[in-house]
Amino acid sequence: MADLPTLDGPSFAPSSGGPPRHLIILLHGVGADGNDLIGLAPHFAQALPDAHFVSPNAPFAYDMAPFGRQWFSIRDFGPEARLAGALAAAPIVEAFIDAQLTHYGLDANRLALVGFSQGTMMALQVGLRRHPSIAGILGYSGLLVGEARLADEIASRPPVHLIHGADDELIPAPALPAAVSALEDLGVPVASHLCPGLGHGIDEEGLRLGCDFLVRVLAATTP
């Protein structure tokens, strides 16, 4: 584990001013960096004032532009290449999660993962294979990678909420029901929402639904 890349990125401390009681890790999409999603923190913090937010930069330079980061290359975006990339990046994300939980002295059930696009792929890849279970996974505009392997590898079943634009031009909307069906088949409690007229992005309705989900799954661990 010592030779794994060490992640860092912007963070947003609890707006309550007190110590973190929850941890929310935001995993950005390909070609972006941690600054892309940390902007969600002030919105979510209005309802979760005791949460600490951190948005790590993906470990690798984006290989299709002179800027940005990636969890894995999408030069080949076929199912086998996606799976290989997610498998390679997963230990890096796992190590970051472990370090953050240890640093803040929090149990796994006080952690939620939020992903966008490729970050959603990583959140599902990692979050469903952790034990003990995390509090929940919120995914925007993503898809489920390696679903054929999941039945043999799933280690926990945290609540999942997937949100997708109906007009997504990068990851087509049918990825949403496909992921929901695969997760339901494995007994994962999953909710979903298709945003009419939305492309590859997050709209106000998605933010509201996401915030409601995070509040619900983290409420059980609030002292």
Steps between C-alpha positions, in 0.01 A plus 500: 500500500798730557559548129145611423455863390395725786193707423434855608258771403277779627289456810218678679490489880176459699299819478400450865858579597523181703683173439378284209224256584467383142734472204390552140753417228431647157645316199518714186462404136767440238683810381408702808659517844394534861401864453220390271291339774606680816256770392221261602617510861351838602165390359497166683645658814185705550326176598810321630685758710710238683635335183854537375528494120808406304537480122825323406669551168508177301846342498579518130536780248223506242644341188270669250571865584785707648307555823274311739525169682359151452436193712574292191536554127194511278689471172344155489160526668392143437374292795826307545714814494266677744522206737879482479525872569262491795680200650834678475372822656294338777788434744604864471150617594478239776825621654379860489171407668679306772738789565220755520289291738803443722599866493157617613437207734178402324343158443406382152130557563570874520636509144310573179650491152380743234611450142454665165546309173825302534492590869165321527660192344771511766255566785299191404812293437641575843195566716328167436816303577578656838424339833373624734248689292520870431188714546412543132602568142366791294583481132440751222527425127689174538472129438569172673831342403561125507148407601563133411764480776306686764301202627824329602668811637227700675585543868225737615177652379491869588208704366566635150338792319577543131408817307542543126415746226247376247698672222847397619722507191800326660352220708157429349200489730442121462805454724273604788238223486772247418686588820181507705395156377841346573509648850144399579578143395769493769275642770654847506245765604511733201299802393534689174389814323513595133525876449299614194691717254830469685825404328819386671473709812322571828194720524314655792262207531792260509665708772183501706447127468864432573494715809185330626666161449815597688300641789296179521786251491717699741217582743522158664856575610435849635545506880 
